[in-house]
Amino acid sequence: MGRDADDVYEGRELPRDSSVAGEADSSPRNAMPALYSLALPVILLLVSNVFMTFAWYGHLKFTDRPLWIVVVVSWGIAFFEYCLAVPANRYGSFVYTPAQLKTIQEVVTLIVFAAFSVLYLKASFNLNHLVGFALIASGAFFVFKGPL
């Protein structure tokens, strides 16, 4: 069976068992609603960022532990982050451009880190942080807006 124009997204061929947002698939086994295909990468990136934030910053509450132990534990935690981030980017590549995927990842990282630093590390979050994050979010807007 040959491929047609509907089998290409952003210049890349799509596997037969994938679905692009808004595309209907007649096979119930392969049916993926548009919202699911858009949300799945974001959800996976959100959960993966929780793991990575703990891997990178969780040890700051345990400064009495030897650094080599912290590195090994952090590396072990980061393994689970990769188990989620790699599929997030693979699935996301069917509905988002690489720039959009990276932007989603950065915005999710900021949100997770802000919550983590306040709730877990008990760090302050002030207006300067809010303004800085808002400027980054405004950059994300332009990545998703498309050509000016």
Secondary structure, 3 states (H helix, E strand, C coil): CCCCHHHEECCEECCCCCCCCCCCCCCHHHCCCHHHHHHHHHHHHHHHHHHHHHHHHHHHHCCCCCHHHHHHHHHHHHHHHHHHHHHHHHHHCCCCCHHHHHHHHHHHHHHHHHHHHHHCCCCCCCHHHHHHHHHHHHHHHHHHHCCC
